[in-house]
Amino acid sequence: MFNTKITPLALVIASLSAPASANLIISEYVEGSSNNKAIELYNTSSSDITLDGYTLGLYSNGNTSVGNKIDLSGTLAANATYVIINAGSNDELKAKGDIESTVTYFNGDDALVLMQGETVIDSFGQRGTDPGSYWSEGGVQTQNQTLRRKESVLVGRTTPDAPFNPSEEWLQFDQDDFSGLGFHGENNQPEPEPEPVTPLECGAAKTLINAIQGEGGDSPLLNTEVELEGVVTADFQGAEQLSGFFITSLDADIDTNPLTSEGVFVYFADTDVNVGDHVRVKGSVAEYFNATQIGDVSQVEICATGLVTAATKISLPVTEVADLEAHEGMLVTLEQPLVVTNNYGLGRYGEVDLATERLYQGTQIALPGDAATAVEAENSKKQILLDDGSTKQNLDPIAYPGTGLDSYNTLRLGDTVNTVTGVLGYSFDRYRIHPTVQPTFVATNPRTEAPELHADADLRIASFNVLNYFNGDGQGAGFPTSRGADSEAEFIRQQAKIVSAIVALEADVIGLMEIENDGFDEFSAIASLVNALNDEDSVNDYAFVDFNVNQIGTDQITTALIYRANKVVEVGNAAITTQAPFDYSNRAPIAQSFKSLTTDEVFTVAVAHLKSKGSCGSADGNNADLGDGQACWNEIRVAGANAYADWLNTAPTGVDDEDIILVGDMNAYAMEDPIRAFADKGFKNVVAELDGNTLGYSYSFSGRLGSLEHAVASPSLLTKVVAATDWHINADEPISLDYNVEFKSAAQQVSLYASDAYRASDHDPVIVDIKSAVAEQPIPEPQAPVLTPEQSFNVLENSAIGTVIGQLEFSDADAQYTPVVEFIVQGHNAITINQQGQLIVAGDLDFEFERKITLMVQAKDSAGNLSNAQLVYININNDKSDDEDDDDSGSLFWLTLLALPLTLLRRKKA
């Protein structure tokens, strides 16, 4: 982007090229409180000019088309001004106006263009650009200020689309400073003498606060000037606060009517007051965005100091939200556990929603229509907003938790506070408590470092919305992109958080949403993410499914599949369809089949991203918001769900396997039509099926929980799921902890960021743990056992019956299916063989009578198969200890003598 700056030389050139009648400029810009807004035009020439043909147009919120405008007419005298004011301005501003117009419905981020016919004469702001809340440079800001054109500027700014630096041509004055309107340059009119002010009389006749508040919403004394007294209960007079203070009735003035409040806000900061001051106030009763207050305050008198006021106890839920009106402006306390239900505005606005319990989207827990509407009606009665009382955005430090928000000291949804004390206000359609005592939060919903794998699971599938992961040109440049990170530095922060989260998932296959749709080459977003994962995780080998196209569908973002190649492999063909209803709106479906390297389990994973609930302007018919809780484009989402299920049932990957799981961002809560359409087609919501309810959540919007991410599975795969959950690393965390640097001070860009998984995205990942069915092995052909031939064993004579002689050697190739159950023994009764093949003594063995036993043995298995018969030999050994025990010293001698003749005879014959 070029940085265009208007120099004095440029002004000269502009004046030379401007039309001769271009003597009209915008000389003053007033954005005061409430509707106090005005634009002053100034005739720079020394002659009268006609305003006919001039128009002043308003371009709001970065639009390039004009919104409100005013066609000018009449004659403007030389060096005279023309003041255009808002119809809702106060009397002081109205007295200075020449005409009322809706062109003054501007804020600090809107542009104004003064034209004569088709020619730009002057401009304020930058048309076509939304700066956020205001333009600011050089100490001059366009929000909540009065700006006057420098007297040296006599030619209008004719480049309305160029970058706008208000300090170049404008001077800044306080908000609601109207003293410069009606003239431009030096004011020669004498200042009127101020009228003498009579001090207020404390204790004199007064209007009671309960009378000002009345029983209803608006005060019965609206626009009436009153004098009232009360005790200051909360002081928010600071320049970056509410510019006023709250007072409550003196004890003697409290009435007995429970419908009338005893407190009110006084919009006044000129007289410094403190909590405990008894004050008398003179001002007018006003309704500021439906909140009763005392405005146009002319006097405040401090009557006494050091008074103590007790807070009124209230509780939630209320019978009706409007019941809180009876306490508007009062010091109240809630002495009950309250749960944090919304922290989205914590960092930017200092706001936190509290409720009696976690609150759910109506269509997450009830059917669309009356049932869901009833849920939301009850939700509103259970909640209150905690507001830090500051009007300044992006405070540093952030108000809550009390020790200051940072990347490690978070305030999560589900955390609690046991007591809240403060004043009850009302603005932007919400009742809110401005604390007078710092609330103490309890971390009742702590972070979890990683989702634990189920003990029985051997496969994990997950989904992850990577929140516009765009990597520029893939080589460190190309920023800002159309979505996602604005710079390479932001992208590095974003990538680090996403990688931390995905590695911690320990999932084998992960479906991604909102990744840049730029193909699959080495510089693509999916390639950069997988490379970063492999750099971070040295244990696993991440890969992506390559669909071999330059782009999937036509959207800037797409879905994708990554997996751990050391755990699963791709089988079949990567599949896409862009047929209706996926030719637009619903993003193109993708699917791929995989096989587990551990169990050979084959399954198909698909990823969906159905049409969002936003951008309802062009929705019509059944796609319009029908008020049933499903928002707009529901018909398209239902068509997408039905078509997706039908497509998956055609086995688009070429793998005819019934195990199918579809993960992704359905942009539909659990009880909405698209999720029920999937169920009708046989794809059940896995988390809800396992939980037995729809209280799981992956997203938080406006303080309501719900599941936009889902995993839906075919019946066969659902039977293998052992666990399923949402890992709450994003939905519960404040948005301030994300990778972005906008709306953060230099210190906060460091303190609010950590390269961990928390607030890596705005949606929580869904995790499904599966126990695979081990692939069945084919049963081999029956085989007979085999005995080792001619085995030989030794046994001592007189061995006791039951003695194990040894182990028979044999083999059985199909023992897993038909084990050996018996050994058939023939040849001798003194030896048996048990089922395990052990040879066992079953009778008397005597070396003197039998020295070797020969057996014929066969092995038999459970199928009746017999081995070949084999000979088995058992050698019986002499037990010499028996001889030693005999008294043979004499007998052996006589036996020797008796045997001697026989010995001699044998020798003789030989």
HELIX and SHEET records of a PDB file:
HELIX    1   1 PRO A    8  SER A   17  1                                  10    
HELIX    2   2 ASP A   91  LYS A   94  1                                   4    
HELIX    3   3 THR A  102  THR A  104  5                                   3    
HELIX    4   4 PRO A  166  GLU A  168  5                                   3    
HELIX    5   5 ILE A  209  GLN A  213  1                                   5    
HELIX    6   6 ASP A  251  ASP A  253  5                                   3    
HELIX    7   7 VAL A  321  HIS A  327  5                                   7    
HELIX    8   8 LEU A  346  TYR A  349  1                                   4    
HELIX    9   9 GLY A  362  ILE A  365  1                                   4    
HELIX   10  10 ASP A  370  LYS A  381  1                                  12    
HELIX   11  11 GLU A  488  LEU A  505  1                                  18    
HELIX   12  12 ALA A  525  GLU A  536  1                                  12    
HELIX   13  13 GLY A  621  ASN A  623  5                                   3    
HELIX   14  14 ASN A  634  LEU A  648  1                                  15    
HELIX   15  15 ASP A  673  ASP A  680  1                                   8    
HELIX   16  16 VAL A  686  ASP A  691  1                                   6    
HELIX   17  17 PRO A  715  LEU A  718  1                                   4    
HELIX   18  18 ILE A  735  LEU A  737  5                                   3    
HELIX   19  19 ALA A  746  SER A  751  1                                   6    
HELIX   20  20 SER A  881  ASP A  885  1                                   5    
HELIX   21  21 SER A  891  LYS A  909  1                                  19    
SHEET    1   A 6 ILE A  99  GLU A 100  0                                        
SHEET    2   A 6 THR A  81  ILE A  85  1                                        
SHEET    3   A 6 LYS A  37  ASN A  43 -1                                        
SHEET    4   A 6 LEU A  24  GLU A  31 -1                                        
SHEET    5   A 6 THR A 146  ARG A 149 -1                                        
SHEET    6   A 6 TRP A 170  PHE A 173 -1                                        
SHEET    1   B 2 ILE A  49  THR A  50  0                                        
SHEET    2   B 2 THR A  75  LEU A  76 -1                                        
SHEET    1   C 4 LYS A  69  ASP A  71  0                                        
SHEET    2   C 4 TYR A  54  TYR A  59 -1                                        
SHEET    3   C 4 ALA A 111  GLN A 116 -1                                        
SHEET    4   C 4 THR A 119  PHE A 124 -1                                        
SHEET    1   D 2 SER A 136  GLU A 137  0                                        
SHEET    2   D 2 VAL A 140  GLN A 141 -1                                        
SHEET    1   E 6 GLU A 225  PHE A 236  0                                        
SHEET    2   E 6 GLY A 244  THR A 248 -1                                        
SHEET    3   E 6 GLY A 263  VAL A 266 -1                                        
SHEET    4   E 6 ALA A 291  ALA A 304  1                                        
SHEET    5   E 6 HIS A 278  TYR A 288 -1                                        
SHEET    6   E 6 GLU A 225  PHE A 236 -1                                        
SHEET    1   F 9 THR A 312  LYS A 313  0                                        
SHEET    2   F 9 LEU A 331  LEU A 334  1                                        
SHEET    3   F 9 VAL A 420  SER A 427 -1                                        
SHEET    4   F 9 ARG A 430  PRO A 435 -1                                        
SHEET    5   F 9 GLN A 383  ASP A 387  1                                        
SHEET    6   F 9 GLU A 351  ALA A 355 -1                                        
SHEET    7   F 9 LEU A 338  ASN A 342 -1                                        
SHEET    8   F 9 THR A 416  VAL A 417 -1                                        
SHEET    9   F 9 PHE A 441  VAL A 442 -1                                        
SHEET    1   G 6 TYR A 542  PHE A 544  0                                        
SHEET    2   G 6 ILE A 557  ARG A 564 -1                                        
SHEET    3   G 6 VAL A 509  GLU A 516 -1                                        
SHEET    4   G 6 LEU A 459  TYR A 469  1                                        
SHEET    5   G 6 VAL A 766  ILE A 770 -1                                        
SHEET    6   G 6 VAL A 721  ASP A 726 -1                                        
SHEET    1   H 6 VAL A 568  ILE A 576  0                                        
SHEET    2   H 6 ILE A 590  SER A 596 -1                                        
SHEET    3   H 6 VAL A 602  HIS A 609 -1                                        
SHEET    4   H 6 ILE A 660  ASP A 665  1                                        
SHEET    5   H 6 GLU A 709  ALA A 713 -1                                        
SHEET    6   H 6 LYS A 684  ASN A 685 -1                                        
SHEET    1   I 2 TYR A 699  PHE A 701  0                                        
SHEET    2   I 2 ARG A 704  GLY A 706 -1                                        
SHEET    1   J 2 VAL A 786  LEU A 787  0                                        
SHEET    2   J 2 PHE A 810  SER A 811 -1                                        
SHEET    1   K 4 GLN A 791  LEU A 796  0                                        
SHEET    2   K 4 GLN A 870  ASN A 877  1                                        
SHEET    3   K 4 LYS A 852  ASP A 861 -1                                        
SHEET    4   K 4 VAL A 820  GLN A 826 -1                                        
SHEET    1   L 3 VAL A 804  GLN A 807  0                                        
SHEET    2   L 3 GLN A 838  VAL A 841 -1                                        
SHEET    3   L 3 ILE A 831  ILE A 833 -1                                        
END                                                                             
